[in-house]
Amino acid sequence: MSPGPSPLEQPPAPGTSVPELVVAGILAVFGLWSLAKWLRTDFQTDSWRERILYALHVTSRVGLWFGFAGFFFGLAVVDEPGRLTWYILLLLGLAGLQFVTAVALSQGGRGDHPGPVR
């Protein structure tokens, strides 16, 4: 007669996948590291427009790490991962916002530059 499972051993929850949880944990650590890095970065500007653009840029940049972590966590715990397809739109929105703010910040203040040199 074989002994039964130990009461301390619990079967994994249905739908829980360890690799996705590991990836989610790693991405969350990268998100925390990115947040700490950007909080230490000083951005000097006189324009409110550039301050808002910078805040949106940093928020979307850090948010992407946490967004990807959340996506992998969702893949690990949700029974039907196909229901997470809407989440891809959130990630694309954050990536798009990061891109647009990076381009806008690289342009600088429009009043500072007279235009292209001919």
DRENDRENKOL-267580 format. One record per atom (N, C-alpha, C): residue number from 1; atom name; x, y, z. Coordinates in steps of 0.1 Angstrom, whole numbers, plus 5000, padded with zeros to 4 digits. Layout:
# residues N
+-----+-------+------+------+------+
! num ! atomo !    X !    Y !    Z !
+-----+-------+------+------+------+
! NUM !    CA !    X !    Y !    Z !
...
+-----+-------+------+------+------+
***
This chain:
# residues 118
+-----+-------+------+------+------+
! num ! atomo !    X !    Y !    Z !
+-----+-------+------+------+------+
!   1 !     N ! 5008 ! 4988 ! 5000 !
!   1 !    CA ! 5000 ! 5000 ! 5000 !
!   1 !     C ! 5009 ! 5012 ! 5000 !
!   2 !     N ! 5007 ! 5021 ! 4990 !
!   2 !    CA ! 5015 ! 5033 ! 4990 !
!   2 !     C ! 5009 ! 5044 ! 4998 !
!   3 !     N ! 5018 ! 5052 ! 5005 !
!   3 !    CA ! 5013 ! 5063 ! 5013 !
!   3 !     C ! 5006 ! 5074 ! 5005 !
!   4 !     N ! 4997 ! 5080 ! 5010 !
!   4 !    CA ! 4990 ! 5091 ! 5003 !
!   4 !     C ! 4999 ! 5103 ! 5003 !
!   5 !     N ! 4995 ! 5113 ! 4995 !
!   5 !    CA ! 5003 ! 5126 ! 4994 !
!   5 !     C ! 5003 ! 5132 ! 5008 !
!   6 !     N ! 5014 ! 5139 ! 5010 !
!   6 !    CA ! 5016 ! 5146 ! 5023 !
!   6 !     C ! 5006 ! 5158 ! 5023 !
!   7 !     N ! 5001 ! 5161 ! 5035 !
!   7 !    CA ! 4992 ! 5172 ! 5036 !
!   7 !     C ! 4998 ! 5185 ! 5033 !
!   8 !     N ! 5012 ! 5186 ! 5033 !
!   8 !    CA ! 5019 ! 5198 ! 5030 !
!   8 !     C ! 5020 ! 5200 ! 5015 !
!   9 !     N ! 5019 ! 5190 ! 5007 !
!   9 !    CA ! 5020 ! 5191 ! 4993 !
!   9 !     C ! 5006 ! 5194 ! 4987 !
!  10 !     N ! 5005 ! 5205 ! 4980 !
!  10 !    CA ! 4992 ! 5208 ! 4974 !
!  10 !     C ! 4994 ! 5208 ! 4959 !
!  11 !     N ! 4985 ! 5203 ! 4952 !
!  11 !    CA ! 4986 ! 5203 ! 4937 !
!  11 !     C ! 4985 ! 5218 ! 4932 !
!  12 !     N ! 4992 ! 5221 ! 4921 !
!  12 !    CA ! 4991 ! 5234 ! 4916 !
!  12 !     C ! 4977 ! 5238 ! 4912 !
!  13 !     N ! 4974 ! 5250 ! 4913 !
!  13 !    CA ! 4960 ! 5255 ! 4909 !
!  13 !     C ! 4958 ! 5252 ! 4895 !
!  14 !     N ! 4946 ! 5249 ! 4891 !
!  14 !    CA ! 4943 ! 5246 ! 4877 !
!  14 !     C ! 4946 ! 5259 ! 4868 !
!  15 !     N ! 4953 ! 5257 ! 4857 !
!  15 !    CA ! 4956 ! 5268 ! 4849 !
!  15 !     C ! 4969 ! 5276 ! 4853 !
!  16 !     N ! 4975 ! 5273 ! 4864 !
!  16 !    CA ! 4987 ! 5280 ! 4868 !
!  16 !     C ! 4999 ! 5273 ! 4861 !
!  17 !     N ! 5007 ! 5282 ! 4855 !
!  17 !    CA ! 5019 ! 5277 ! 4848 !
!  17 !     C ! 5031 ! 5284 ! 4854 !
!  18 !     N ! 5040 ! 5276 ! 4858 !
!  18 !    CA ! 5052 ! 5282 ! 4865 !
!  18 !     C ! 5061 ! 5290 ! 4856 !
!  19 !     N ! 5064 ! 5286 ! 4844 !
!  19 !    CA ! 5072 ! 5295 ! 4835 !
!  19 !     C ! 5067 ! 5309 ! 4833 !
!  20 !     N ! 5054 ! 5310 ! 4831 !
!  20 !    CA ! 5048 ! 5323 ! 4829 !
!  20 !     C ! 5049 ! 5332 ! 4842 !
!  21 !     N ! 5047 ! 5325 ! 4854 !
!  21 !    CA ! 5049 ! 5332 ! 4866 !
!  21 !     C ! 5063 ! 5337 ! 4868 !
!  22 !     N ! 5073 ! 5329 ! 4864 !
!  22 !    CA ! 5087 ! 5333 ! 4865 !
!  22 !     C ! 5089 ! 5345 ! 4856 !
!  23 !     N ! 5085 ! 5344 ! 4844 !
!  23 !    CA ! 5087 ! 5356 ! 4834 !
!  23 !     C ! 5079 ! 5368 ! 4840 !
!  24 !     N ! 5067 ! 5366 ! 4845 !
!  24 !    CA ! 5060 ! 5378 ! 4851 !
!  24 !     C ! 5068 ! 5384 ! 4862 !
!  25 !     N ! 5074 ! 5376 ! 4871 !
!  25 !    CA ! 5082 ! 5381 ! 4882 !
!  25 !     C ! 5094 ! 5388 ! 4877 !
!  26 !     N ! 5101 ! 5383 ! 4867 !
!  26 !    CA ! 5113 ! 5390 ! 4862 !
!  26 !     C ! 5109 ! 5403 ! 4855 !
!  27 !     N ! 5098 ! 5403 ! 4848 !
!  27 !    CA ! 5094 ! 5416 ! 4842 !
!  27 !     C ! 5090 ! 5426 ! 4852 !
!  28 !     N ! 5083 ! 5421 ! 4863 !
!  28 !    CA ! 5080 ! 5431 ! 4874 !
!  28 !     C ! 5092 ! 5436 ! 4881 !
!  29 !     N ! 5103 ! 5428 ! 4882 !
!  29 !    CA ! 5115 ! 5433 ! 4888 !
!  29 !     C ! 5121 ! 5444 ! 4879 !
!  30 !     N ! 5121 ! 5441 ! 4866 !
!  30 !    CA ! 5126 ! 5451 ! 4856 !
!  30 !     C ! 5117 ! 5464 ! 4857 !
!  31 !     N ! 5104 ! 5463 ! 4859 !
!  31 !    CA ! 5096 ! 5474 ! 4861 !
!  31 !     C ! 5100 ! 5483 ! 4873 !
!  32 !     N ! 5102 ! 5476 ! 4884 !
!  32 !    CA ! 5107 ! 5483 ! 4896 !
!  32 !     C ! 5120 ! 5489 ! 4894 !
!  33 !     N ! 5129 ! 5483 ! 4887 !
!  33 !    CA ! 5143 ! 5488 ! 4884 !
!  33 !     C ! 5141 ! 5501 ! 4875 !
!  34 !     N ! 5132 ! 5500 ! 4865 !
!  34 !    CA ! 5130 ! 5511 ! 4856 !
!  34 !     C ! 5124 ! 5523 ! 4864 !
!  35 !     N ! 5115 ! 5520 ! 4872 !
!  35 !    CA ! 5108 ! 5530 ! 4880 !
!  35 !     C ! 5119 ! 5537 ! 4889 !
!  36 !     N ! 5127 ! 5530 ! 4896 !
!  36 !    CA ! 5137 ! 5536 ! 4904 !
!  36 !     C ! 5147 ! 5544 ! 4896 !
!  37 !     N ! 5151 ! 5539 ! 4884 !
!  37 !    CA ! 5160 ! 5546 ! 4875 !
!  37 !     C ! 5154 ! 5560 ! 4871 !
!  38 !     N ! 5141 ! 5560 ! 4867 !
!  38 !    CA ! 5135 ! 5572 ! 4862 !
!  38 !     C ! 5132 ! 5581 ! 4873 !
!  39 !     N ! 5130 ! 5577 ! 4885 !
!  39 !    CA ! 5127 ! 5586 ! 4896 !
!  39 !     C ! 5140 ! 5593 ! 4900 !
!  40 !     N ! 5152 ! 5587 ! 4897 !
!  40 !    CA ! 5165 ! 5593 ! 4900 !
!  40 !     C ! 5169 ! 5603 ! 4889 !
!  41 !     N ! 5163 ! 5602 ! 4878 !
!  41 !    CA ! 5167 ! 5611 ! 4866 !
!  41 !     C ! 5160 ! 5624 ! 4868 !
!  42 !     N ! 5168 ! 5635 ! 4867 !
!  42 !    CA ! 5164 ! 5649 ! 4868 !
!  42 !     C ! 5161 ! 5654 ! 4854 !
!  43 !     N ! 5150 ! 5660 ! 4851 !
!  43 !    CA ! 5147 ! 5666 ! 4838 !
!  43 !     C ! 5144 ! 5680 ! 4840 !
!  44 !     N ! 5153 ! 5689 ! 4835 !
!  44 !    CA ! 5152 ! 5703 ! 4837 !
!  44 !     C ! 5146 ! 5709 ! 4824 !
!  45 !     N ! 5135 ! 5716 ! 4826 !
!  45 !    CA ! 5129 ! 5723 ! 4815 !
!  45 !     C ! 5120 ! 5735 ! 4821 !
!  46 !     N ! 5118 ! 5745 ! 4813 !
!  46 !    CA ! 5110 ! 5756 ! 4817 !
!  46 !     C ! 5096 ! 5755 ! 4811 !
!  47 !     N ! 5093 ! 5746 ! 4802 !
!  47 !    CA ! 5081 ! 5745 ! 4796 !
!  47 !     C ! 5072 ! 5734 ! 4803 !
!  48 !     N ! 5059 ! 5738 ! 4805 !
!  48 !    CA ! 5050 ! 5728 ! 4811 !
!  48 !     C ! 5047 ! 5717 ! 4801 !
!  49 !     N ! 5047 ! 5721 ! 4788 !
!  49 !    CA ! 5044 ! 5711 ! 4778 !
!  49 !     C ! 5055 ! 5700 ! 4778 !
!  50 !     N ! 5067 ! 5703 ! 4780 !
!  50 !    CA ! 5078 ! 5693 ! 4780 !
!  50 !     C ! 5077 ! 5685 ! 4793 !
!  51 !     N ! 5073 ! 5692 ! 4804 !
!  51 !    CA ! 5072 ! 5684 ! 4817 !
!  51 !     C ! 5061 ! 5674 ! 4816 !
!  52 !     N ! 5050 ! 5677 ! 4810 !
!  52 !    CA ! 5039 ! 5668 ! 4808 !
!  52 !     C ! 5043 ! 5657 ! 4799 !
!  53 !     N ! 5049 ! 5660 ! 4788 !
!  53 !    CA ! 5054 ! 5650 ! 4778 !
!  53 !     C ! 5064 ! 5641 ! 4785 !
!  54 !     N ! 5073 ! 5646 ! 4793 !
!  54 !    CA ! 5083 ! 5637 ! 4800 !
!  54 !     C ! 5076 ! 5628 ! 4809 !
!  55 !     N ! 5066 ! 5633 ! 4817 !
!  55 !    CA ! 5059 ! 5625 ! 4827 !
!  55 !     C ! 5051 ! 5614 ! 4819 !
!  56 !     N ! 5045 ! 5617 ! 4808 !
!  56 !    CA ! 5038 ! 5607 ! 4800 !
!  56 !     C ! 5048 ! 5596 ! 4795 !
!  57 !     N ! 5059 ! 5601 ! 4790 !
!  57 !    CA ! 5069 ! 5592 ! 4785 !
!  57 !     C ! 5074 ! 5582 ! 4795 !
!  58 !     N ! 5078 ! 5587 ! 4807 !
!  58 !    CA ! 5083 ! 5579 ! 4818 !
!  58 !     C ! 5072 ! 5569 ! 4823 !
!  59 !     N ! 5060 ! 5574 ! 4824 !
!  59 !    CA ! 5049 ! 5566 ! 4829 !
!  59 !     C ! 5046 ! 5554 ! 4819 !
!  60 !     N ! 5046 ! 5558 ! 4806 !
!  60 !    CA ! 5043 ! 5547 ! 4796 !
!  60 !     C ! 5055 ! 5537 ! 4795 !
!  61 !     N ! 5067 ! 5542 ! 4797 !
!  61 !    CA ! 5079 ! 5534 ! 4797 !
!  61 !     C ! 5079 ! 5524 ! 4808 !
!  62 !     N ! 5077 ! 5529 ! 4820 !
!  62 !    CA ! 5076 ! 5520 ! 4832 !
!  62 !     C ! 5064 ! 5511 ! 4831 !
!  63 !     N ! 5053 ! 5517 ! 4827 !
!  63 !    CA ! 5040 ! 5509 ! 4825 !
!  63 !     C ! 5041 ! 5498 ! 4816 !
!  64 !     N ! 5050 ! 5499 ! 4806 !
!  64 !    CA ! 5051 ! 5487 ! 4797 !
!  64 !     C ! 5057 ! 5475 ! 4804 !
!  65 !     N ! 5067 ! 5478 ! 4812 !
!  65 !    CA ! 5073 ! 5466 ! 4820 !
!  65 !     C ! 5062 ! 5460 ! 4829 !
!  66 !     N ! 5054 ! 5468 ! 4836 !
!  66 !    CA ! 5044 ! 5462 ! 4844 !
!  66 !     C ! 5033 ! 5456 ! 4836 !
!  67 !     N ! 5030 ! 5462 ! 4824 !
!  67 !    CA ! 5020 ! 5457 ! 4815 !
!  67 !     C ! 5024 ! 5443 ! 4810 !
!  68 !     N ! 5036 ! 5441 ! 4806 !
!  68 !    CA ! 5041 ! 5428 ! 4801 !
!  68 !     C ! 5041 ! 5418 ! 4813 !
!  69 !     N ! 5044 ! 5423 ! 4825 !
!  69 !    CA ! 5044 ! 5414 ! 4837 !
!  69 !     C ! 5030 ! 5409 ! 4839 !
!  70 !     N ! 5020 ! 5419 ! 4838 !
!  70 !    CA ! 5006 ! 5415 ! 4840 !
!  70 !     C ! 5001 ! 5406 ! 4830 !
!  71 !     N ! 5006 ! 5408 ! 4818 !
!  71 !    CA ! 5001 ! 5399 ! 4807 !
!  71 !     C ! 5006 ! 5384 ! 4809 !
!  72 !     N ! 5018 ! 5383 ! 4813 !
!  72 !    CA ! 5023 ! 5369 ! 4816 !
!  72 !     C ! 5017 ! 5363 ! 4828 !
!  73 !     N ! 5014 ! 5372 ! 4838 !
!  73 !    CA ! 5007 ! 5367 ! 4850 !
!  73 !     C ! 4993 ! 5362 ! 4846 !
!  74 !     N ! 4987 ! 5370 ! 4838 !
!  74 !    CA ! 4973 ! 5366 ! 4833 !
!  74 !     C ! 4974 ! 5353 ! 4825 !
!  75 !     N ! 4984 ! 5351 ! 4817 !
!  75 !    CA ! 4985 ! 5339 ! 4810 !
!  75 !     C ! 4987 ! 5327 ! 4820 !
!  76 !     N ! 4993 ! 5329 ! 4831 !
!  76 !    CA ! 4995 ! 5319 ! 4840 !
!  76 !     C ! 4983 ! 5315 ! 4848 !
!  77 !     N ! 4974 ! 5324 ! 4851 !
!  77 !    CA ! 4963 ! 5321 ! 4860 !
!  77 !     C ! 4950 ! 5321 ! 4854 !
!  78 !     N ! 4948 ! 5326 ! 4841 !
!  78 !    CA ! 4935 ! 5326 ! 4835 !
!  78 !     C ! 4933 ! 5312 ! 4828 !
!  79 !     N ! 4921 ! 5307 ! 4829 !
!  79 !    CA ! 4918 ! 5294 ! 4823 !
!  79 !     C ! 4918 ! 5295 ! 4808 !
!  80 !     N ! 4912 ! 5306 ! 4803 !
!  80 !    CA ! 4911 ! 5308 ! 4788 !
!  80 !     C ! 4920 ! 5320 ! 4784 !
!  81 !     N ! 4932 ! 5317 ! 4780 !
!  81 !    CA ! 4941 ! 5329 ! 4777 !
!  81 !     C ! 4936 ! 5337 ! 4765 !
!  82 !     N ! 4928 ! 5331 ! 4757 !
!  82 !    CA ! 4923 ! 5338 ! 4745 !
!  82 !     C ! 4914 ! 5350 ! 4749 !
!  83 !     N ! 4910 ! 5350 ! 4761 !
!  83 !    CA ! 4902 ! 5362 ! 4766 !
!  83 !     C ! 4911 ! 5374 ! 4769 !
!  84 !     N ! 4924 ! 5372 ! 4769 !
!  84 !    CA ! 4933 ! 5383 ! 4772 !
!  84 !     C ! 4937 ! 5391 ! 4759 !
!  85 !     N ! 4931 ! 5389 ! 4748 !
!  85 !    CA ! 4935 ! 5395 ! 4736 !
!  85 !     C ! 4933 ! 5411 ! 4736 !
!  86 !     N ! 4924 ! 5415 ! 4744 !
!  86 !    CA ! 4922 ! 5430 ! 4746 !
!  86 !     C ! 4934 ! 5436 ! 4753 !
!  87 !     N ! 4941 ! 5428 ! 4761 !
!  87 !    CA ! 4952 ! 5433 ! 4768 !
!  87 !     C ! 4963 ! 5438 ! 4759 !
!  88 !     N ! 4964 ! 5431 ! 4747 !
!  88 !    CA ! 4974 ! 5435 ! 4737 !
!  88 !     C ! 4972 ! 5450 ! 4733 !
!  89 !     N ! 4960 ! 5454 ! 4732 !
!  89 !    CA ! 4957 ! 5468 ! 4728 !
!  89 !     C ! 4962 ! 5477 ! 4739 !
!  90 !     N ! 4961 ! 5474 ! 4751 !
!  90 !    CA ! 4967 ! 5482 ! 4762 !
!  90 !     C ! 4982 ! 5483 ! 4760 !
!  91 !     N ! 4989 ! 5472 ! 4758 !
!  91 !    CA ! 5003 ! 5473 ! 4756 !
!  91 !     C ! 5007 ! 5481 ! 4743 !
!  92 !     N ! 4999 ! 5479 ! 4733 !
!  92 !    CA ! 5002 ! 5487 ! 4721 !
!  92 !     C ! 4999 ! 5502 ! 4723 !
!  93 !     N ! 4989 ! 5505 ! 4731 !
!  93 !    CA ! 4987 ! 5519 ! 4735 !
!  93 !     C ! 4998 ! 5525 ! 4743 !
!  94 !     N ! 5003 ! 5518 ! 4752 !
!  94 !    CA ! 5015 ! 5523 ! 4760 !
!  94 !     C ! 5027 ! 5525 ! 4751 !
!  95 !     N ! 5029 ! 5515 ! 4742 !
!  95 !    CA ! 5041 ! 5516 ! 4733 !
!  95 !     C ! 5039 ! 5528 ! 4724 !
!  96 !     N ! 5027 ! 5530 ! 4719 !
!  96 !    CA ! 5024 ! 5541 ! 4710 !
!  96 !     C ! 5026 ! 5555 ! 4717 !
!  97 !     N ! 5021 ! 5555 ! 4730 !
!  97 !    CA ! 5023 ! 5567 ! 4738 !
!  97 !     C ! 5038 ! 5570 ! 4740 !
!  98 !     N ! 5045 ! 5560 ! 4743 !
!  98 !    CA ! 5060 ! 5562 ! 4745 !
!  98 !     C ! 5066 ! 5567 ! 4733 !
!  99 !     N ! 5063 ! 5561 ! 4721 !
!  99 !    CA ! 5069 ! 5566 ! 4709 !
!  99 !     C ! 5065 ! 5580 ! 4706 !
! 100 !     N ! 5052 ! 5584 ! 4707 !
! 100 !    CA ! 5048 ! 5597 ! 4704 !
! 100 !     C ! 5055 ! 5608 ! 4713 !
! 101 !     N ! 5055 ! 5604 ! 4726 !
! 101 !    CA ! 5062 ! 5614 ! 4735 !
! 101 !     C ! 5077 ! 5615 ! 4733 !
! 102 !     N ! 5083 ! 5604 ! 4729 !
! 102 !    CA ! 5097 ! 5605 ! 4726 !
! 102 !     C ! 5100 ! 5613 ! 4714 !
! 103 !     N ! 5092 ! 5612 ! 4703 !
! 103 !    CA ! 5093 ! 5621 ! 4692 !
! 103 !     C ! 5091 ! 5635 ! 4695 !
! 104 !     N ! 5080 ! 5638 ! 4703 !
! 104 !    CA ! 5077 ! 5652 ! 4706 !
! 104 !     C ! 5088 ! 5658 ! 4715 !
! 105 !     N ! 5093 ! 5650 ! 4724 !
! 105 !    CA ! 5104 ! 5655 ! 4732 !
! 105 !     C ! 5117 ! 5657 ! 4724 !
! 106 !     N ! 5119 ! 5649 ! 4714 !
! 106 !    CA ! 5131 ! 5651 ! 4706 !
! 106 !     C ! 5130 ! 5664 ! 4697 !
! 107 !     N ! 5118 ! 5668 ! 4695 !
! 107 !    CA ! 5116 ! 5680 ! 4687 !
! 107 !     C ! 5120 ! 5693 ! 4694 !
! 108 !     N ! 5119 ! 5692 ! 4707 !
! 108 !    CA ! 5122 ! 5704 ! 4716 !
! 108 !     C ! 5111 ! 5715 ! 4715 !
! 109 !     N ! 5114 ! 5726 ! 4720 !
! 109 !    CA ! 5104 ! 5737 ! 4720 !
! 109 !     C ! 5104 ! 5743 ! 4706 !
! 110 !     N ! 5092 ! 5745 ! 4701 !
! 110 !    CA ! 5091 ! 5750 ! 4687 !
! 110 !     C ! 5095 ! 5764 ! 4686 !
! 111 !     N ! 5093 ! 5772 ! 4697 !
! 111 !    CA ! 5097 ! 5786 ! 4696 !
! 111 !     C ! 5112 ! 5788 ! 4697 !
! 112 !     N ! 5120 ! 5778 ! 4701 !
! 112 !    CA ! 5134 ! 5779 ! 4701 !
! 112 !     C ! 5141 ! 5778 ! 4688 !
! 113 !     N ! 5135 ! 5771 ! 4679 !
! 113 !    CA ! 5141 ! 5768 ! 4666 !
! 113 !     C ! 5134 ! 5776 ! 4655 !
! 114 !     N ! 5141 ! 5784 ! 4647 !
! 114 !    CA ! 5135 ! 5792 ! 4637 !
! 114 !     C ! 5130 ! 5784 ! 4625 !
! 115 !     N ! 5135 ! 5772 ! 4624 !
! 115 !    CA ! 5131 ! 5764 ! 4612 !
! 115 !     C ! 5143 ! 5758 ! 4606 !
! 116 !     N ! 5141 ! 5751 ! 4595 !
! 116 !    CA ! 5152 ! 5744 ! 4588 !
! 116 !     C ! 5161 ! 5755 ! 4582 !
! 117 !     N ! 5174 ! 5751 ! 4581 !
! 117 !    CA ! 5184 ! 5760 ! 4575 !
! 117 !     C ! 5183 ! 5757 ! 4560 !
! 118 !     N ! 5183 ! 5768 ! 4552 !
! 118 !    CA ! 5182 ! 5766 ! 4537 !
! 118 !     C ! 5195 ! 5770 ! 4531 !
+-----+-------+------+------+------+
***
